[in-house]
Amino acid sequence: EFTRDHNYKLSSPYSLHGNSTSRIDLSFEEVVRDIPGSIIEIYQQFYPEQDGPSDAAMEAIQDYLKRDKKEKQISQRRSLEDFHLTKNDVAFADYTDLFLS
């Protein structure tokens, strides 16, 4: 059982308060396409008596998503040494010697 300090318990990955009818199914594609909308949907499903995420929280999420999008567009150059590899490591010499000789 997984417990948080928010007075609710997640008894399984798909239920809230041990009630299997309190579940939400979101496809990965839906979440990726509309992260803020998915967060609002989760709040509406599990906390219908509450207003949902605050404007400040939603603004922080939007700011994060904008920063993340910019960071993804920046080229991240990597070298073999970054992964503790050499050219020989990735040349598949053992494979080519065994199967292609």
N, CA, C and O atoms as a GROMACS GRO file, in nm:
protein
  404
    1GLU      N    1   0.084  -0.118   0.000
    1GLU     CA    2   0.000   0.000   0.000
    1GLU      C    3   0.088   0.123   0.000
    1GLU      O    4   0.186   0.130   0.074
    2PHE      N    5   0.053   0.220  -0.081
    2PHE     CA    6   0.129   0.343  -0.096
    2PHE      C    7   0.049   0.456  -0.034
    2PHE      O    8  -0.064   0.480  -0.074
    3THR      N    9   0.106   0.526   0.061
    3THR     CA   10   0.034   0.632   0.131
    3THR      C   11   0.109   0.763   0.116
    3THR      O   12   0.231   0.767   0.126
    4ARG      N   13   0.036   0.868   0.092
    4ARG     CA   14   0.093   1.002   0.087
    4ARG      C   15   0.034   1.085   0.199
    4ARG      O   16  -0.058   1.041   0.268
    5ASP      N   17   0.087   1.204   0.218
    5ASP     CA   18   0.041   1.291   0.326
    5ASP      C   19  -0.084   1.369   0.291
    5ASP      O   20  -0.120   1.463   0.363
    6HIS      N   21  -0.151   1.335   0.184
    6HIS     CA   22  -0.268   1.412   0.140
    6HIS      C   23  -0.400   1.346   0.179
    6HIS      O   24  -0.503   1.372   0.118
    7ASN      N   25  -0.395   1.261   0.281
    7ASN     CA   26  -0.516   1.195   0.333
    7ASN      C   27  -0.582   1.102   0.232
    7ASN      O   28  -0.703   1.081   0.238
    8TYR      N   29  -0.507   1.048   0.140
    8TYR     CA   30  -0.562   0.946   0.053
    8TYR      C   31  -0.461   0.834   0.038
    8TYR      O   32  -0.341   0.855   0.056
    9LYS      N   33  -0.510   0.719   0.006
    9LYS     CA   34  -0.424   0.603  -0.010
    9LYS      C   35  -0.446   0.543  -0.149
    9LYS      O   36  -0.559   0.525  -0.193
   10LEU      N   37  -0.337   0.514  -0.215
   10LEU     CA   38  -0.344   0.444  -0.341
   10LEU      C   39  -0.317   0.297  -0.311
   10LEU      O   40  -0.204   0.259  -0.281
   11SER      N   41  -0.422   0.214  -0.318
   11SER     CA   42  -0.404   0.074  -0.283
   11SER      C   43  -0.356  -0.009  -0.402
   11SER      O   44  -0.307  -0.120  -0.384
   12SER      N   45  -0.371   0.044  -0.521
   12SER     CA   46  -0.316  -0.020  -0.639
   12SER      C   47  -0.291   0.091  -0.740
   12SER      O   48  -0.337   0.203  -0.721
   13PRO      N   49  -0.220   0.061  -0.848
   13PRO     CA   50  -0.194   0.167  -0.946
   13PRO      C   51  -0.322   0.222  -1.011
   13PRO      O   52  -0.318   0.328  -1.072
   14TYR      N   53  -0.434   0.150  -0.998
   14TYR     CA   54  -0.554   0.190  -1.071
   14TYR      C   55  -0.670   0.230  -0.982
   14TYR      O   56  -0.779   0.257  -1.033
   15SER      N   57  -0.650   0.236  -0.851
   15SER     CA   58  -0.765   0.268  -0.768
   15SER      C   59  -0.729   0.367  -0.659
   15SER      O   60  -0.612   0.380  -0.620
   16LEU      N   61  -0.829   0.435  -0.610
   16LEU     CA   62  -0.813   0.534  -0.505
   16LEU      C   63  -0.899   0.492  -0.389
   16LEU      O   64  -1.015   0.454  -0.408
   17HIS      N   65  -0.846   0.498  -0.268
   17HIS     CA   66  -0.918   0.458  -0.147
   17HIS      C   67  -0.962   0.312  -0.152
   17HIS      O   68  -1.061   0.276  -0.089
   18GLY      N   69  -0.891   0.228  -0.226
   18GLY     CA   70  -0.927   0.087  -0.234
   18GLY      C   71  -1.051   0.060  -0.317
   18GLY      O   72  -1.100  -0.053  -0.319
   19ASN      N   73  -1.102   0.160  -0.386
   19ASN     CA   74  -1.224   0.146  -0.465
   19ASN      C   75  -1.184   0.135  -0.612
   19ASN      O   76  -1.136   0.232  -0.672
   20SER      N   77  -1.203   0.018  -0.669
   20SER     CA   78  -1.159  -0.003  -0.806
   20SER      C   79  -1.243   0.074  -0.907
   20SER      O   80  -1.205   0.085  -1.024
   21THR      N   81  -1.358   0.129  -0.864
   21THR     CA   82  -1.437   0.210  -0.956
   21THR      C   83  -1.382   0.352  -0.964
   21THR      O   84  -1.419   0.429  -1.053
   22SER      N   85  -1.294   0.387  -0.870
   22SER     CA   86  -1.230   0.518  -0.873
   22SER      C   87  -1.100   0.505  -0.950
   22SER      O   88  -0.991   0.505  -0.892
   23ARG      N   89  -1.112   0.495  -1.079
   23ARG     CA   90  -0.994   0.480  -1.162
   23ARG      C   91  -1.007   0.568  -1.284
   23ARG      O   92  -1.116   0.611  -1.320
   24ILE      N   93  -0.895   0.594  -1.345
   24ILE     CA   94  -0.894   0.675  -1.466
   24ILE      C   95  -0.802   0.609  -1.566
   24ILE      O   96  -0.694   0.560  -1.531
   25ASP      N   97  -0.842   0.607  -1.688
   25ASP     CA   98  -0.760   0.552  -1.795
   25ASP      C   99  -0.724   0.664  -1.891
   25ASP      O  100  -0.811   0.726  -1.952
   26LEU      N  101  -0.596   0.690  -1.902
   26LEU     CA  102  -0.547   0.789  -1.997
   26LEU      C  103  -0.446   0.721  -2.088
   26LEU      O  104  -0.356   0.651  -2.040
   27SER      N  105  -0.460   0.740  -2.215
   27SER     CA  106  -0.359   0.684  -2.305
   27SER      C  107  -0.237   0.776  -2.305
   27SER      O  108  -0.248   0.897  -2.282
   28PHE      N  109  -0.124   0.718  -2.330
   28PHE     CA  110   0.000   0.795  -2.336
   28PHE      C  111  -0.012   0.908  -2.438
   28PHE      O  112   0.032   1.020  -2.414
   29GLU      N  113  -0.073   0.876  -2.552
   29GLU     CA  114  -0.088   0.977  -2.658
   29GLU      C  115  -0.172   1.096  -2.610
   29GLU      O  116  -0.141   1.211  -2.641
   30GLU      N  117  -0.279   1.067  -2.534
   30GLU     CA  118  -0.362   1.175  -2.480
   30GLU      C  119  -0.282   1.264  -2.386
   30GLU      O  120  -0.287   1.387  -2.396
   31VAL      N  121  -0.208   1.202  -2.296
   31VAL     CA  122  -0.132   1.278  -2.198
   31VAL      C  123  -0.027   1.364  -2.267
   31VAL      O  124  -0.013   1.482  -2.235
   32VAL      N  125   0.046   1.307  -2.361
   32VAL     CA  126   0.152   1.381  -2.430
   32VAL      C  127   0.093   1.495  -2.512
   32VAL      O  128   0.150   1.604  -2.519
   33ARG      N  129  -0.022   1.470  -2.575
   33ARG     CA  130  -0.084   1.571  -2.660
   33ARG      C  131  -0.135   1.690  -2.577
   33ARG      O  132  -0.129   1.804  -2.622
   34ASP      N  133  -0.185   1.662  -2.455
   34ASP     CA  134  -0.243   1.768  -2.374
   34ASP      C  135  -0.215   1.742  -2.226
   34ASP      O  136  -0.303   1.696  -2.153
   35ILE      N  137  -0.094   1.772  -2.183
   35ILE     CA  138  -0.055   1.747  -2.044
   35ILE      C  139  -0.141   1.828  -1.948
   35ILE      O  140  -0.193   1.771  -1.852
   36PRO      N  141  -0.158   1.959  -1.968
   36PRO     CA  142  -0.242   2.035  -1.874
   36PRO      C  143  -0.386   1.983  -1.870
   36PRO      O  144  -0.446   1.974  -1.762
   37GLY      N  145  -0.441   1.949  -1.984
   37GLY     CA  146  -0.577   1.896  -1.989
   37GLY      C  147  -0.588   1.763  -1.916
   37GLY      O  148  -0.688   1.736  -1.851
   38SER      N  149  -0.484   1.681  -1.927
   38SER     CA  150  -0.484   1.552  -1.857
   38SER      C  151  -0.478   1.572  -1.706
   38SER      O  152  -0.543   1.499  -1.631
   39ILE      N  153  -0.402   1.670  -1.662
   39ILE     CA  154  -0.394   1.700  -1.519
   39ILE      C  155  -0.530   1.746  -1.468
   39ILE      O  156  -0.575   1.703  -1.362
   40ILE      N  157  -0.596   1.831  -1.543
   40ILE     CA  158  -0.730   1.877  -1.505
   40ILE      C  159  -0.827   1.760  -1.502
   40ILE      O  160  -0.910   1.750  -1.411
   41GLU      N  161  -0.819   1.672  -1.599
   41GLU     CA  162  -0.906   1.554  -1.604
   41GLU      C  163  -0.887   1.465  -1.481
   41GLU      O  164  -0.983   1.413  -1.426
   42ILE      N  165  -0.762   1.448  -1.440
   42ILE     CA  166  -0.734   1.368  -1.321
   42ILE      C  167  -0.796   1.433  -1.198
   42ILE      O  168  -0.859   1.365  -1.117
   43TYR      N  169  -0.779   1.563  -1.183
   43TYR     CA  170  -0.840   1.634  -1.070
   43TYR      C  171  -0.992   1.619  -1.073
   43TYR      O  172  -1.053   1.592  -0.969
   44GLN      N  173  -1.054   1.635  -1.188
   44GLN     CA  174  -1.199   1.625  -1.198
   44GLN      C  175  -1.248   1.486  -1.161
   44GLN      O  176  -1.353   1.470  -1.099
   45GLN      N  177  -1.171   1.384  -1.199
   45GLN     CA  178  -1.210   1.246  -1.170
   45GLN      C  179  -1.198   1.214  -1.022
   45GLN      O  180  -1.291   1.158  -0.963
   46PHE      N  181  -1.084   1.248  -0.961
   46PHE     CA  182  -1.058   1.205  -0.825
   46PHE      C  183  -1.096   1.306  -0.718
   46PHE      O  184  -1.114   1.270  -0.602
   47TYR      N  185  -1.110   1.432  -0.755
   47TYR     CA  186  -1.142   1.537  -0.658
   47TYR      C  187  -1.254   1.626  -0.711
   47TYR      O  188  -1.233   1.746  -0.725
   48PRO      N  189  -1.371   1.570  -0.741
   48PRO     CA  190  -1.477   1.651  -0.803
   48PRO      C  191  -1.527   1.764  -0.714
   48PRO      O  192  -1.582   1.862  -0.764
   49GLU      N  193  -1.508   1.752  -0.583
   49GLU     CA  194  -1.553   1.856  -0.492
   49GLU      C  195  -1.456   1.974  -0.484
   49GLU      O  196  -1.488   2.077  -0.424
   50GLN      N  197  -1.339   1.959  -0.542
   50GLN     CA  198  -1.240   2.066  -0.539
   50GLN      C  199  -1.238   2.141  -0.671
   50GLN      O  200  -1.289   2.093  -0.772
   51ASP      N  201  -1.176   2.258  -0.668
   51ASP     CA  202  -1.170   2.342  -0.788
   51ASP      C  203  -1.069   2.292  -0.890
   51ASP      O  204  -1.072   2.335  -1.005
   52GLY      N  205  -0.981   2.206  -0.850
   52GLY     CA  206  -0.878   2.159  -0.941
   52GLY      C  207  -0.748   2.231  -0.917
   52GLY      O  208  -0.734   2.302  -0.818
   53PRO      N  209  -0.652   2.214  -1.005
   53PRO     CA  210  -0.522   2.279  -0.986
   53PRO      C  211  -0.540   2.430  -0.985
   53PRO      O  212  -0.623   2.485  -1.056
   54SER      N  213  -0.461   2.496  -0.903
   54SER     CA  214  -0.468   2.642  -0.896
   54SER      C  215  -0.415   2.704  -1.025
   54SER      O  216  -0.345   2.639  -1.103
   55ASP      N  217  -0.451   2.829  -1.046
   55ASP     CA  218  -0.399   2.901  -1.163
   55ASP      C  219  -0.246   2.906  -1.158
   55ASP      O  220  -0.180   2.894  -1.261
   56ALA      N  221  -0.192   2.924  -1.038
   56ALA     CA  222  -0.046   2.930  -1.024
   56ALA      C  223   0.017   2.796  -1.062
   56ALA      O  224   0.122   2.792  -1.127
   57ALA      N  225  -0.047   2.685  -1.022
   57ALA     CA  226   0.007   2.552  -1.056
   57ALA      C  227   0.001   2.530  -1.206
   57ALA      O  228   0.097   2.481  -1.266
   58MET      N  229  -0.111   2.567  -1.268
   58MET     CA  230  -0.123   2.548  -1.413
   58MET      C  231  -0.025   2.637  -1.489
   58MET      O  232   0.029   2.597  -1.592
   59GLU      N  233  -0.002   2.758  -1.438
   59GLU     CA  234   0.097   2.847  -1.501
   59GLU      C  235   0.237   2.788  -1.488
   59GLU      O  236   0.316   2.795  -1.582
   60ALA      N  237   0.268   2.730  -1.372
   60ALA     CA  238   0.399   2.667  -1.353
   60ALA      C  239   0.417   2.549  -1.448
   60ALA      O  240   0.525   2.528  -1.502
   61ILE      N  241   0.310   2.472  -1.467
   61ILE     CA  242   0.316   2.359  -1.560
   61ILE      C  243   0.341   2.409  -1.702
   61ILE      O  244   0.425   2.354  -1.773
   62GLN      N  245   0.268   2.512  -1.743
   62GLN     CA  246   0.287   2.570  -1.877
   62GLN      C  247   0.429   2.622  -1.895
   62GLN      O  248   0.491   2.601  -1.999
   63ASP      N  249   0.481   2.691  -1.792
   63ASP     CA  250   0.619   2.742  -1.800
   63ASP      C  251   0.719   2.628  -1.815
   63ASP      O  252   0.812   2.636  -1.895
   64TYR      N  253   0.698   2.523  -1.736
   64TYR     CA  254   0.787   2.407  -1.745
   64TYR      C  255   0.783   2.347  -1.886
   64TYR      O  256   0.887   2.316  -1.943
   65LEU      N  257   0.663   2.330  -1.940
   65LEU     CA  258   0.650   2.270  -2.072
   65LEU      C  259   0.716   2.355  -2.180
   65LEU      O  260   0.776   2.302  -2.273
   66LYS      N  261   0.707   2.487  -2.167
   66LYS     CA  262   0.774   2.576  -2.263
   66LYS      C  263   0.926   2.561  -2.254
   66LYS      O  264   0.994   2.552  -2.356
   67ARG      N  265   0.978   2.560  -2.130
   67ARG     CA  266   1.123   2.543  -2.112
   67ARG      C  267   1.168   2.408  -2.165
   67ARG      O  268   1.272   2.398  -2.231
   68ASP      N  269   1.092   2.304  -2.136
   68ASP     CA  270   1.127   2.169  -2.180
   68ASP      C  271   1.129   2.161  -2.332
   68ASP      O  272   1.218   2.098  -2.389
   69LYS      N  273   1.034   2.225  -2.396
   69LYS     CA  274   1.028   2.224  -2.543
   69LYS      C  275   1.152   2.292  -2.602
   69LYS      O  276   1.209   2.243  -2.699
   70LYS      N  277   1.193   2.404  -2.542
   70LYS     CA  278   1.312   2.474  -2.590
   70LYS      C  279   1.437   2.389  -2.571
   70LYS      O  280   1.523   2.383  -2.659
   71GLU      N  281   1.446   2.323  -2.455
   71GLU     CA  282   1.564   2.240  -2.427
   71GLU      C  283   1.573   2.122  -2.523
   71GLU      O  284   1.683   2.080  -2.559
   72LYS      N  285   1.460   2.069  -2.564
   72LYS     CA  286   1.460   1.956  -2.656
   72LYS      C  287   1.509   1.998  -2.794
   72LYS      O  288   1.561   1.915  -2.870
   73GLN      N  289   1.491   2.126  -2.829
   73GLN     CA  290   1.531   2.174  -2.960
   73GLN      C  291   1.681   2.202  -2.967
   73GLN      O  292   1.738   2.212  -3.076
   74ILE      N  293   1.745   2.216  -2.852
   74ILE     CA  294   1.888   2.243  -2.849
   74ILE      C  295   1.963   2.114  -2.876
   74ILE      O  296   1.935   2.010  -2.815
   75SER      N  297   2.058   2.120  -2.968
   75SER     CA  298   2.137   2.002  -3.000
   75SER      C  299   2.222   1.962  -2.880
   75SER      O  300   2.292   2.045  -2.822
   76GLN      N  301   2.214   1.838  -2.844
   76GLN     CA  302   2.294   1.787  -2.734
   76GLN      C  303   2.399   1.693  -2.792
   76GLN      O  304   2.372   1.576  -2.817
   77ARG      N  305   2.516   1.747  -2.813
   77ARG     CA  306   2.622   1.666  -2.871
   77ARG      C  307   2.674   1.567  -2.769
   77ARG      O  308   2.697   1.601  -2.653
   78ARG      N  309   2.692   1.446  -2.814
   78ARG     CA  310   2.742   1.340  -2.729
   78ARG      C  311   2.862   1.275  -2.798
   78ARG      O  312   2.870   1.270  -2.920
   79SER      N  313   2.953   1.228  -2.717
   79SER     CA  314   3.067   1.156  -2.772
   79SER      C  315   3.068   1.016  -2.713
   79SER      O  316   3.002   0.989  -2.612
   80LEU      N  317   3.142   0.928  -2.776
   80LEU     CA  318   3.155   0.792  -2.725
   80LEU      C  319   3.211   0.794  -2.583
   80LEU      O  320   3.173   0.712  -2.499
   81GLU      N  321   3.302   0.887  -2.557
   81GLU     CA  322   3.363   0.896  -2.425
   81GLU      C  323   3.260   0.930  -2.317
   81GLU      O  324   3.276   0.891  -2.202
   82ASP      N  325   3.154   1.002  -2.354
   82ASP     CA  326   3.048   1.033  -2.258
   82ASP      C  327   2.985   0.905  -2.202
   82ASP      O  328   2.934   0.904  -2.091
   83PHE      N  329   2.990   0.799  -2.280
   83PHE     CA  330   2.931   0.672  -2.241
   83PHE      C  331   3.038   0.567  -2.210
   83PHE      O  332   3.010   0.447  -2.202
   84HIS      N  333   3.162   0.614  -2.193
   84HIS     CA  334   3.275   0.527  -2.161
   84HIS      C  335   3.294   0.419  -2.267
   84HIS      O  336   3.318   0.302  -2.235
   85LEU      N  337   3.282   0.459  -2.394
   85LEU     CA  338   3.300   0.368  -2.507
   85LEU      C  339   3.413   0.416  -2.596
   85LEU      O  340   3.449   0.534  -2.596
   86THR      N  341   3.468   0.323  -2.672
   86THR     CA  342   3.569   0.357  -2.773
   86THR      C  343   3.513   0.320  -2.909
   86THR      O  344   3.410   0.253  -2.919
   87LYS      N  345   3.581   0.364  -3.015
   87LYS     CA  346   3.538   0.326  -3.150
   87LYS      C  347   3.540   0.175  -3.168
   87LYS      O  348   3.455   0.119  -3.236
   88ASN      N  349   3.636   0.111  -3.106
   88ASN     CA  350   3.646  -0.034  -3.115
   88ASN      C  351   3.525  -0.101  -3.048
   88ASN      O  352   3.477  -0.205  -3.094
   89ASP      N  353   3.476  -0.041  -2.938
   89ASP     CA  354   3.360  -0.098  -2.868
   89ASP      C  355   3.236  -0.101  -2.957
   89ASP      O  356   3.155  -0.194  -2.947
   90VAL      N  357   3.222  -0.003  -3.042
   90VAL     CA  358   3.101   0.004  -3.124
   90VAL      C  359   3.122  -0.047  -3.266
   90VAL      O  360   3.032  -0.040  -3.349
   91ALA      N  361   3.241  -0.099  -3.294
   91ALA     CA  362   3.270  -0.150  -3.428
   91ALA      C  363   3.222  -0.292  -3.447
   91ALA      O  364   3.226  -0.344  -3.559
   92PHE      N  365   3.177  -0.357  -3.342
   92PHE     CA  366   3.129  -0.495  -3.348
   92PHE      C  367   3.235  -0.588  -3.405
   92PHE      O  368   3.204  -0.678  -3.483
   93ALA      N  369   3.359  -0.566  -3.364
   93ALA     CA  370   3.469  -0.647  -3.418
   93ALA      C  371   3.450  -0.795  -3.389
   93ALA      O  372   3.473  -0.879  -3.477
   94ASP      N  373   3.407  -0.829  -3.268
   94ASP     CA  374   3.387  -0.971  -3.235
   94ASP      C  375   3.281  -1.031  -3.327
   94ASP      O  376   3.298  -1.143  -3.376
   95TYR      N  377   3.173  -0.960  -3.352
   95TYR     CA  378   3.065  -1.008  -3.436
   95TYR      C  379   3.112  -1.024  -3.580
   95TYR      O  380   3.091  -1.128  -3.642
   96THR      N  381   3.176  -0.921  -3.632
   96THR     CA  382   3.219  -0.928  -3.772
   96THR      C  383   3.326  -1.036  -3.790
   96THR      O  384   3.328  -1.104  -3.893
   97ASP      N  385   3.415  -1.051  -3.691
   97ASP     CA  386   3.518  -1.156  -3.701
   97ASP      C  387   3.455  -1.294  -3.702
   97ASP      O  388   3.499  -1.382  -3.775
   98LEU      N  389   3.352  -1.312  -3.622
   98LEU     CA  390   3.289  -1.443  -3.609
   98LEU      C  391   3.198  -1.476  -3.727
   98LEU      O  392   3.202  -1.588  -3.778
   99PHE      N  393   3.117  -1.380  -3.770
   99PHE     CA  394   3.015  -1.410  -3.870
   99PHE      C  395   3.045  -1.360  -4.010
   99PHE      O  396   2.986  -1.409  -4.107
  100LEU      N  397   3.133  -1.265  -4.024
  100LEU     CA  398   3.157  -1.206  -4.156
  100LEU      C  399   3.297  -1.232  -4.210
  100LEU      O  400   3.334  -1.177  -4.313
  101SER      N  401   3.374  -1.314  -4.143
  101SER     CA  402   3.510  -1.343  -4.191
  101SER      C  403   3.508  -1.468  -4.276
  101SER      O  404   3.613  -1.509  -4.327
   0.00000   0.00000   0.00000
